[in-house]
């Protein structure tokens, strides 16, 4: 198990946006942390009320958004317009090219969300969009599949051989990790115990094939687990 602590991440403060970068992104470049397998970006973003990312293009990237607090308004040139809330997972396959914007939907409250980029298995596909809600009860004390290549079990589908699980773990709750190849575990918030190590909000751990691990809730933990080829 290789641990990457929250305070080792890159950081950018743009006033309206404060962002932590798990992997190299924009002006933060770390040759030792360019990604993990097909997982390329995990940005933890906080956006002030009424602000956001204006219309901008992407191409050949699988982009997943995961809201922690607040409301995020999405618009794109495919005609989609949605508001995301905690528990929602949004997937946008940029493919041959897409133009989109993401804004804090509220004029009073902050927005806190994760932006995740996954390199696609196939390039040049038609762009597409999908958003689904995953209730707390489906994630509490267990792993819930929220994204997969084939969209099974009601998950959103991604153009890559990856399984993304979300779990909520309070004190006394524990769960073994689902079978995985390469695994990247990211603590969204709270604290958990992983194989005897305490991980807190923003911390992550990488696992090689064949390594087994389990998580035990410490304090209101929310966790994402990537199973990667």
Secondary structure, DSSP 8 states (H G I E B T S, - for coil): -EEE-GGGSEEEE-SSEEEEESS-BTTB--TT-S-BTTEEEEEEEEE-TT-EEEEEEE-S-EEEEEEEESEEEEEETTS-EEEEETTEEEEEE-TT-EEEEEEE--SSS-EEEEEEEE--SSSS---EEEEEE--HHHHBTSEEEEEESS-GGG-EE-SSSEEEEEEEE-BT-EEE----SEEEEEEEEEEEEETTEEEETT-EEEE-TT---EEEEEEEEEEEEEEE-
